[in-house]
Amino acid sequence: MNKKDLINFKKILMQKRIEFLNKTSNIQREIDADADTNIGDEMDTASQNSEKEMHFELVANDKITLDAINDALVKIEKGTYGNCECCSNVILVERLKAIPWTKYCIKCQSESENLQNRK
């Protein structure tokens, strides 16, 4: 991968990082606002609890993605970005364009998913 590609991927990753941080922050504000308005009957409370649970799941998923983005940014600095963590082969640029924070080449990702599906 050339230096220009690395610079572009770094910009993309940093922008995505900001987007996820903003999204997580907004969700947290919604959770905090909902906590202040716990008024209603049992159905309202159940609905509010369901919404809170959904928000917590979104935050957890975003945290996983944020961690992967941060890992990718570290790899750019180390000079290992774009290498599969499993087999060390180069990850196709097309795959990195689709998911810039991916850790695995298509082959290793597929094998990992197949193993998880068998469990």
C-alpha positions in Angstrom: 0.0 0.0 0.0 1.4 3.4 -0.9 1.7 6.4 1.3 -1.2 8.3 -0.3 -3.5 5.4 0.4 -2.4 5.3 4.0 -3.0 9.0 4.4 -6.5 8.6 2.9 -7.3 5.6 5.1 -6.1 7.5 8.2 -8.4 10.5 7.3 -11.3 8.1 6.8 -10.7 6.3 10.1 -10.3 9.5 12.0 -13.6 10.8 10.5 -15.4 7.6 11.4 -14.0 7.8 14.9 -15.5 11.2 15.3 -18.8 10.0 13.9 -19.0 7.1 16.3 -17.9 9.2 19.3 -20.6 11.7 18.5 -23.2 9.0 18.0 -22.3 7.4 21.3 -22.4 10.7 23.1 -25.8 11.5 21.7 -27.2 8.1 22.7 -25.8 8.6 26.2 -27.5 12.0 26.4 -30.8 10.3 25.4 -30.4 7.7 28.1 -29.7 10.4 30.7 -32.7 12.4 29.5 -34.9 9.3 29.7 -33.8 8.6 33.2 -35.0 12.1 34.2 -38.5 11.4 32.8 -39.5 8.1 34.3 -43.2 8.9 34.6 -46.0 6.6 33.7 -47.7 3.3 34.3 -46.2 -0.2 34.0 -46.5 -0.2 30.2 -44.7 3.1 29.9 -41.9 1.8 32.2 -41.6 -1.4 30.2 -41.3 0.5 27.0 -38.8 2.9 28.4 -36.7 0.0 29.7 -36.8 -1.7 26.3 -35.6 1.5 24.7 -32.8 1.9 27.3 -31.7 -1.7 26.6 -31.6 -1.0 22.9 -29.5 2.1 23.5 -27.1 0.2 25.6 -26.7 -2.4 22.9 -26.0 0.3 20.3 -23.4 1.9 22.6 -21.8 -1.5 23.1 -21.7 -2.2 19.4 -20.3 1.2 18.7 -17.6 0.7 21.4 -16.5 -2.5 19.6 -16.2 -0.5 16.3 -14.4 2.4 18.0 -11.9 -0.1 19.5 -11.3 -1.5 16.0 -10.9 2.0 14.5 -8.4 2.9 17.2 -6.5 -0.4 16.6 -6.4 0.4 12.8 -5.0 3.9 13.5 -2.3 2.4 15.7 -1.4 -0.1 12.9 -1.0 2.8 10.5 1.5 4.4 12.9 3.3 1.1 13.3 3.3 0.3 9.6 1.2 -2.8 9.8 -2.1 -1.5 8.6 -3.7 -3.6 5.9 -2.2 -6.9 7.0 -4.5 -9.7 8.2 -4.1 -10.4 11.9 -4.6 -14.1 11.3 -2.5 -15.0 8.3 -0.4 -11.8 7.8 -1.4 -11.6 4.2 -2.3 -8.2 2.7 -5.9 -7.3 2.9 -7.4 -6.2 -0.4 -7.7 -2.4 -0.8 -11.3 -2.9 -1.9 -12.1 -4.6 1.4 -10.3 -1.8 3.4 -12.4 0.7 1.4 -15.6 -1.1 2.5 -14.5 -1.6 6.1 -11.3 0.4 6.9 -11.0 -1.0 10.4 -11.2 -4.6 9.3 -8.6 -6.9 10.9 -8.9 -9.9 8.6 -8.7 -10.8 5.0 -11.8 -12.2 3.4 -10.6 -15.8 3.6 -9.8 -15.6 7.4 -13.0 -13.6 8.1 -15.1 -16.3 6.3 -13.3 -19.1 8.2 -13.9 -17.3 11.5 -17.6 -16.8 10.7 -17.9 -20.5 9.6 -16.4 -21.6 12.9 -18.8 -19.4 14.9 -21.8 -20.7 13.0 -20.9 -24.3 13.8 -21.0 -23.6 17.6 
